[in-house]
Amino acid sequence: MPTTLWEEERHMERGIYFDGWYPNEHCYHPSMPPRRLTMADDVVEMGGTMLVWAGLGGGVISLPYLEDEAFGPIPQRFRQHGYVNESEFIAYTKERGVDLFGIVFEAQAWEFPAEVEDGRVLAQNQLRDVGTRTTMGLREFSTDTGPADWKPFRHYFPDGLVNSDGDQVTDLWEEVVSRDLEGRPLHAHWVEVDGTGQSCYLADRNNPVWREYLKAVVRIQIDAGAPGVQLDETDVPLLALRYGGCFCKDCVKGFRAYLQTLDTPPTELAGVDLATFDYRQWLLDQGYRTGTAPQTYPLYAEYCRFLQIAITETFHEVASYVKEYAASQGKQVRVAGNFYDCAPFYEAMVDDVDVLVTEMRETKYQQPWYFRHGVGMSRGRPLVAVENPYGGITEDLLRRIQRGRAHDLFRLSIFEANAMGANMSLPYGSWLGTEVKDSYWVPKDLAVETGQALVGLDAVTSNVSVHSTAVVYSVPSVMRAMMDSDMFSDDGRWFEPVEAVDARASSYWETIECLSRSGRTFDAIVLPDEGLRQDDTVAATFAPYATVVVPDAWNMSARQHEALLGYLDQGGRVVVNGAYGTELPAVDREALLTHAGTNHLDDVRAIPDLVPQDVLGEFDEAMAVNVHHLPDDTLAVHVVNFDYQEADDAVQCRLDFEIGVRTDRAITTATVHRPGLDPETAPVHLADGVARVTIPTLDLYAVVHLA
């Protein structure tokens, strides 16, 4: 297992989503706008500790382009206004206690329109009808036909790059692309701005050439002084399922090799020579074409399994290389991984990172249960979230803020994550997708006030919690339900969603939302897929909890089942919702389901009545609560009030809000913290194992520190 720095640090991060895209302009991937010293001063004022999507992204245009970002000269006129290159900006922020994470776009391979004259670039991306029209990107880099000041391809790869067929790569752009069933290149359409002439191929990390190229990007980022490297699009090429799947030569070869490892080949391949099997051609021969839902393909389950294994192995290779190269240069560099929506197929990659980053599949005005899930998956590492421009409320919130409204809604979007033991990054020209000609900025005083509120609460904030209830997240169970769902249909843009033949339900997300809305606190316990990560689940895993909720964990390993049964035998209580252990022997399954400590429910809504309420109070659906365990072994109860009233454009305050905390500790003092205000001492009434404290004014967010 690679060395991780999170074990040494154990602190909360305060992230800044530091794209810095311009207002009233499209967000043009992958190269961010030039950096100025005042930008670093801004993020220090905002209380940031790390910058995500923050710079050094141009390697997916070419390595010389990336070097120019990192080390290129700045014209004197631009120095007048504080412009610096990326390496200078990184050093400047580092001196101020802020780590910039270089961004590695693992799925993006770019070609941009350009206009040139005598090898000089006169225009790129935004053209102005000068010079000779051409393109600039990976193809020109690999063929040495780019700008005159680009170093040649073999400066970086003296022996060239050799693909899996043993051939020298002559066109890097075409070599590394994911391809549809009929061999056409797939595009990373979510970053292309229509009508500009941009072309971003969806690159494939299964291709060893692309992995070698990404390692070269990493080397330049570390040489530029980046204290962290953020790997983006970490599920490539599994994410190609949204287009129907990738059938490039390396995915076909990899799937063939995977099938050969199976003890029993699928019945569909009876009589087929696996030594020469070509999945793409096999599907074409049966009449399948691009545009068919991949769930209808024969061998879909096996193909998905191959991809799950492949993304885990190739991510490990690239993430490990970051550490190895940094060590070879006498440096320590942290690795962050964008694990998007914290889906089950990311779980086995967690050991390879120091920081988890999540874009969230959908950004909502209230989703504390999502952050509780992410904290559970992070297994002690910091979790930094950013908004998703394509899913949810981001543009709506921005437009409200631009009209001078919704400041409380913005604050809540940041505070709820902190309350749940995670971090929602502050926007700094954040991404709004490719369709909106704008970027996500909020007034500086609002960003600074909100960020400094987190700084003020840092001493009473932790990603470690003390709860009586755990909810099991069975990775293989949720994985199967997810792969069989229409999650990859992309709203029917590329193929019509279909219902899987053997779809399995998962009530996990419904369960944790239901618990959260009922004022219950919980931890998420991740049970891994043993084929992707070594399982360390034992009865002691569940021992700290009075109740363990097991929602639709139909795919339980023998080890996981025995751990739960051992927990029950030691006096624990299990609440099962839906299916359980359907692949276990019936006698084993029944031993748990009929155990005296087990309740088996079909209705998720009944679960809250069967789990302890750690924090008592008049909680309703517009509230959330979480109990933090602080490093000094004291407790901090975080309470969020989501009761926003549109007519008032403000959260409705709750006066004299009493909470009672179940505890066996001799609590004697309570301090109430509210963002931006001085802490207040409050009386504690301890009786019958409940410490009662009254929060005089609960507006958006309060923390009660019990000692």
N, C-alpha and C positions, 0 to 999 in steps of 0.2 A: 504494500500500500504506500503511495507517495506521501512524503511529509506534508503536513498541513500546518499553517500558522495559527488557525483559529483556536487550537488547543492552548497555545501560549497566551493568547490575548483575551479571549472570552469577554468581548465588549460589544455594545450595540453600535452599529454604524448609522450615520446620518448621511444618506445618499443625496446627491444632486443629479437629476436627469439632465446631463450637461451637453446636449446636442448643440445648443446655441444657434439653432436655425433662425433666419431672419423673420421678423414680422411681415405680414402681407407678401409672402414669398413661398413658393413650394419648398418642401424639405428635400433637397437633392442629395440622395445617397451617392456614394458612401463617404465622401470627403466633407467634413464639417467646415463651417466658416473659419477664417483665421482667428487666432486667439489674441486677446489684448490683456495687459496687466490688470486693468480695472475689472475684468471678468473674474480673475482670481480673488481680488479684493471683495467682490460681491459674494462669492461662495463662502469666504471666511466670515463675512457678516451674517450670512444665512446659517452659520453653524455647521456647515458640511464637513464630513470627514472623508468621503470618497466620491469620485465623479464617475458615473457610468455612461456608456455611449459617448465618451468624452474626447476622443481624438485618435490620431494615427490609424484612420480607417481606410486610407487610400491604397493600401497594398493590393486590394482586389481590382484596382485599375492597372497598376504595375508596381514593381519594387522601386524603380527610380522615382515614381510619383510619391511613394511613401517616404523615401529618403528626403525628398524635397519638403514634404510636410514636416519631417523631423528636424532637418538640419539646414534647410534652404536659406539663402540670404534674404533679408528683409530690406526693401528699399528705404533710403533715408527718410523720405517723406512719410512712410508708414511708421518708422521709429518715433517720429514726432508725436504720434498718437498712441504709443504704447504697444504697437503690434510686435509680436515675438513669434519665433517658430515653435514647434511643438516641444522640442527638447528643452528650450528655454522656459516655456510655460510650465512644463512638468517640474522643473527644478524650483521655479518660483512658488508653485503651489505646495510642493513638498516641504519647503522651508517654513510654510505657514500651517503645517499639520494636516494637509489635505492630499490624499492619494488619488492620482489620475490613473484610471485603468484604460490601457490601450484596447481598442475594440477590434476583434478579429471576426470579420463577417464570413462565416464558414460556408454559407450557401450562395454567396454572390460572386459572380464573374462578369466583369463589366466591359462594355464598349460604349463610348460617348461620341457624339458628333463633334467635329472640330473643324477649324479653319486655320490653315498654316501658310507660311511663306518662307522659303529657304530654310526649312527645318524648324522655324520658330512658330510657336503657337500664338495665333492672334485671337482666337476665340475657342472656347470649349464649353459644351453643354448649352449655353445661351449664345447663339450665333448672331452675327451682325452683318453678314454678307460681305466679308472681306477675305482676301487670300483664296486658297484652294480648299474646297470642301473635302473632308476625309473623316476618318474615325481614329479614336485613341483608346487604347485599352490593352487587354491581355494578348490579343492577336498580334498587334503591332510590337508589343514588347518581345514576344517569343520569336518574331520574324525580323527583329532589328529594323523595323520600318517606322518607328515612332519619332518623336521630336529629336532634334540633333543633340540636345543635352542629356538624353537618356543614356545611361550606361548600357552596354550590350548585355544580352541575355546570359551569355557565358561568363560575364563578370561575376554573376551570382551563382551560376551552375556551370563550373568549368568543364564538366563531363556531360553537360546537357541533362535532360530528364528522360528517363526510359520508362515506357508504360508497361502494363502487365503482359503485353504481347511481345515484349523485348525490343520494341521499336523506339527510336529517338522521336521525341515530341517535336513536331514542326509547327503546330498551331495549338497553343496552350488553351485558348478559349474553346475550341471545338473538342479538345481532348477531355476536359474535365466536366463537361455538361451532363446533367441527368437527361434521360431520353424517354419519350413515351413509348407505347407498345409498338408503334409503327416507325420508331427510330428518330422522330423529330425532337429537336431540343426543347426542353422545358424552360420556362422563364420564371424568375422570382418576381411575379407581377406585382406583389405588394410594395415593391420599392421603385418600380418604374413609373415615371410621370408621363402620362399619355401625351402624344403630340409633340414631343421634344426630340424624337430620334434616339432616345436612350434605348439600350438593349442590355438587360441583365439576365444572363443565363443562370439557371438553378444548378449550382455546382454540386458535386457528389463526393462526400468524404470517403466513400468506399473506394474511390479511385486513388491508388497510392501516389500518383503524380500530384494530385491536389493536396494530399497530406504533406508531401515534401514542400510544396509551395507555401502552405500555411506555416510550416516551420520556419521558412525564410522570413515571412512576415513577422513572426514572433521574435526572431533574432534582431531585426531592426528595431522593433518596439523596445526590447530590453536594452539594446545599445543606446537608445534615445533616453534611457533613464526611467522608463515607466515602472513604478513600484507595483503595478498590478496589470494583469492581462485578462480581459474579459472575452470569453469565447461565446459568440452569438450563434443562434440557429443550431443548437447542439443536437437536435434530432435529425439532422440531414443524413441520409436521404429518406428516412421514414416519412418525413413531412411531404415527400412527393406523392404520397397516397391521396392528397387533396386533388391531384391532377390525374389520378389513376394508377400511380406507382412509377418507379424508375426501372427501366429495362436496358440500361447501358451495359456495355460488355462486362464491367466489373461487378455489377449487381447480378447479372446472369451467371458469371463464374462463381461468385460467392454463394448464390443460392444452390448451384449445383454441388459445391463442396459441402454445404450444410446438409443437403439431402443424403449425401453419402455417409454422413456421421450417424444417421438414424438407424436404430436397431431393426426397425421394421419400416420399409418404404411405404408411402401412401398407396392405397389400393389403386388409385388412378394411374400409377406408374408401373403397374404389373407388365412385365415384358419389355420395359423401356430401359435402354442402356444408360445408366446414370453417369457413366464416364464421359459421355458426350451430350448429355441432356441440356437443351437450350430452352429455358422456360418461355422466353419471348416468342421464339419460333413455334413452340408447341401450342401456345395460345392462339397465335395467328392461324396455324393449321386447322384449328377447331372453329375458326370463324370469328374469334373475338377481335375487336377493334378499339382504337382509342375512343373514349367517350362512354365506355361501358363501366358501370360501377365496379370497382375492384373487389367488393365483397362477393360478387357473383362469379369471380374466377375460380376454377378448380385450383386447389392447393393454396387458397388465400390464407388459411390459418398457418400453414407451414412458411409461406412467404413472409407473413408478418413476424413470425417468430425469428426467422433469419434476420430481418431488419432490426428487431429489438436487440439481438445479440451483437449485430454489426455496429450499431451506433454506440453501444456500450464500449466495445473494444477499441473502436477508432477514436472515440472521445478520450479514452484513457491514454492512448498513444500520444495525442496532441497535448493534452493537459500535462502529462508526465514530462514531455519534452520542454515545456515552459520551465519547469523546475530544474531539469537537467542542464539546460543551456544557461539559466541564471546562475546556477551553482558553478558552472565552468568559468563564469565571468566574475566570480566572487561576490555574487549578489543573492539576496533573498527576494523573491517576487511572489506575490499572492495571485492565485487563480480564482476568477469568478466565472460562473457558468450561467447563461440565460436559460433557465429551465421553464420558460414560457408560462404555462398554466399549472405547473407542478403536477403534471400527468404522471401516471405510474411508470412509464418507460424511462423517465429521468431518474428514478430513485436509485438505480445502481450506479449512477455517475456521481452521487453526492460525495463519496469518499475521495474523489479527485479534485475537489474544490475547497477553497477557504471561505468563499462567500457565495451564497445562492442569490441569483437575481431572477425575479419573475415579472413578466409583462402582464400576466393575468389574461385569461381568454376573454373575460368581460369585466369591465370596470363599472362598478355600481356606486350608488350613494351610500349604501350600507351593506357590508359583507364581512363582518368580523370573523365569521366562521372560516372564510377563505384563508385569512392570515393564521388562524389557529392550525389549519391543515398544513400550511407552508412551514410554520415553525416546527411541527412534528416531523415533516420530511427533512428539514435541515439538520436534525440531530445535533443541536448545539451550536451550529454555525450561524453567523448573522444572515438574516433574510432581508433583502432590499427589493422593494416592489416599485414598478413604474406603471403608469397607466397605458392602456391599449387603445390607440386611436380608432381601431376598427371595431371594437366591441364595447358598447356602453355609453357612458355619459360625458366623455372628455370634451367633445366639441360643444355640447350643450352647456357644460359648466364654464368653459372659456367665454362663450358668448354672453353669459350672464355676468361674468366678472368684468368683461369689457363695457357692460352697461352700468357698472358700479354696484352690482348686486352679488348675492351668493357668497359673500366672504365667509359666512359661517359654514356653508356647505364645503368650501375649500378647506377650511381649518379641520372640519370633521374628516375629510378624506385623508388627512395626514395623521390626525390624532388617533383614529381608530386602529391603525396599524401599530402605533406605538403602544397603545393599551393592550394589544394582543401579543406583544413580545416581538414585533417585527418593525420594519421601517418602510414607510411610504416616502419615496424620494420627492424632494421639492423640484418643480419644473424650472428649467432655465432654457427657454427656447426649445421645448421638447417636441418630439415628433407628432405630427397630426396626420400621418399617412400621406398618400400621394394625390388624393382627390381634393383636399382642402388646401387652398393657397394661403396658408398661415402657419404659425407655430404657437406652442402653448407657453405664453408668458403671463405671469400675474404681476400686479404692481409690486415694486421692490419692497416697499414698506410692509406689505402683507406677507411676502415671502420671508423677510428678515424676522418679523414678529413671530411667525409660525415656527421658523427654524430655531429661533432663540428660546421659544417655549419648550422645545424638545431638549435643548441644552440644559435649561433650568430643571427639567425632570429627569435628567440622566442618572442622578444618584438613586432615584427610586424606580428605575426601569431595568428590566432584565428579560432575557429570553428563556429563563428557567421559571417554571410555575409550580404551584402546590395545589393540586386538585384531587378530589375524591373519585372522579370519573375519568375513564379513558375510553376512547372510541377507536376500534381497530380499523386500520386501513390495509386491507389485504391486497397487496400489489397484483398478484396474478388474477384475483377475482375481478378487480376493477379494470385491469388491463384487458381482459377478455371482453368485458362489457363495453369498453371504450372502442376497441378495434372493430367490434361487430356493429357499433352504432353508426349514425350518419355524421359523426364528428368530422370526418375528412371530406365531406361532400362539398364544403365551401359554398353553402347555400345554393347548390345545384348549378353552379357556374360552369363546371367542367363535366359533370355527369349527374344524372338524377339519383338521389339517395334511394336506397332500397333497404328493406328489412332483412336482417341476417337470418339464415336458415335456422341457426342454433343460438339465437341471441340470449344472453343472460342478463338479468337485471342487476343493478347496483343501487342500493338505497343509502349509500354512504353520505353523499352530499346532502340529501334530504334530511338525514339524521342529524348531522352537525348543525345545519341551519335551524332545525327545529329546536335543538338543545339551546343554541345561542339565543334564539328569539324568546325562549321561555326563562331566561335569566340563569340558566345552568352554566357552570364552568366545566371545561374538559380539556384533556390532552389528547392529541392524535398519536397513536402508536402504530408505526409502520411495520408490517410484516412483509419481508422482502420476497421477491421471486427467487427461489433458491437456484434457479438456472442462470441467474444474472449476478447475484451477490450472495456471498456466504452468509448464512443465517445464524444469528446469535441469540435467537429467542429462547428464553427459559421461563420457568414459573416466576422467577424473581423479577422478570420484566414487568409483570402485572401486579406484583406484591404491594406497591405503594397505593393501590387504588381499592376503594371499597366496592366499586362496580366497574365492570368492563362491558361495554356495549359492542356487539359484533354484528354489523349490518351486512347482510348478503355476502358473507365470506364463504362462498361455496367451494372455493379452491384453496383448501388449507392443507399444508404439508403435515406429515406425521409428526414432525418435530414441533410445529406450531400448535397442533392439536394437543399433544402431550403437555406442552407448557400451559395451555389454558386449563386442561384437566387437572394438572398439578396445582394450579392456582385455586381452582374450585375445592380440591381436597384439603387445601390449607385454610378454608373458610371464606374464600372469595365468592363474589356474586357475579354472574354473567347474564346479560340480557341479549338474546339473539333475535334479530329481526330478519325475516325472509329465510333464504336457503342457507344451509350450513354444511360444509364438508361433504358435498355430494360425491366426491371422488374418493372419499375414505371408505374402508370397509363398514358395512352397515352397523356392525356391533360396536365399533369405535365411535361412530357418529352418535349412536343412541346413548352411549355412555355419558356423553356431554349433554345431549338434549334432554335426557331424563334425570339428570343429576338434581339433587335437592336444591342446589344453589343456582339453578338455571331457570330463567323465564324466557319463553319463546313467544314472540309477538309477530303479528302480521301487519299491524298498523303502527307506522312510525310515530304518529301523533301521541301514542300512549307511552312512548319511551320516557319523556321528562318526568312523569309521575313515578317512575321506577328507579330514578337515580337521585342521589343526595343533592341538596341545594347548599353549596358551600357558603354562598353569600346570600343572606336573607334580606328582603326588602321588597318594596312594591315595584318590582321590575315589570316592564311590559315589552312589547315587540320593538319599541323605539329606543331600547337601551341594550347595552352589552357590558359585561363585567369579566374581569380576569384577575387572578391572584398571582403576583410575581414573588419569586423567592430571590431575595437580594444577596449579594456576596457576604454580607455580615450576618447572614442567617435570620434577618428580619423579613417581615412580609409587607407588601404594598398592594393594596386593592385598587385597581384601575376601573373607573366607571365612566362610560361614554353615554351621552344623551343625544339621540338622533332626532329629537322632536322638533324638527324644523317646520316653521309655519310660513308658507308662501306669502301670505298677506303682510306679515311683519318683516319678511326677509331676515328672519333670525330664529335661533333655537329658543323654544319656550323654557324658561328657567324653572327649576324645581327647588322650592325653598324647604329648609329643614328636612332634607332627605336622609332618613335613617337607614343604615346598613348594619347587619349583624353578621359577623364572621365566625364560622364554626372553627374552633381551634383548641388544642390541648396545651397551648403556651400560656404563660403568665403575662398577658399583655397588660402594660401599665400606662403607656403613653400612645397618643395618636396625633399625627400631624397631617393636616389637610393641605395638599398642594393643588393649586389651580394655575393654568398657563398664564404667565405674565404677571402673576401676583405673588406677594410675599407669603410664605407658608404660615398657616394658623394652627395653633395648638387646640385640640378638641378633647373634651372629657371622654373617658372610656368607661363603660359599664360592663363588667365581666360577670356573667352568671350562667351556670349550667352549660359551660363549655362554649358560650357565645359571647364574643366581644362586640358590644354595640357602640356605634359612633354616629353622630349626626353631622352631615355635611351642610353647613348653613346655606350655601347657595351652590346649586349644581346647574351650571349653564351647559357648556359643551362637554367638559371633561374635568374630572377631578381624580386625584390620587390620595388615598388614605394610607399613610405609613404607620404601621403598627410595630411597636417595639416594647 
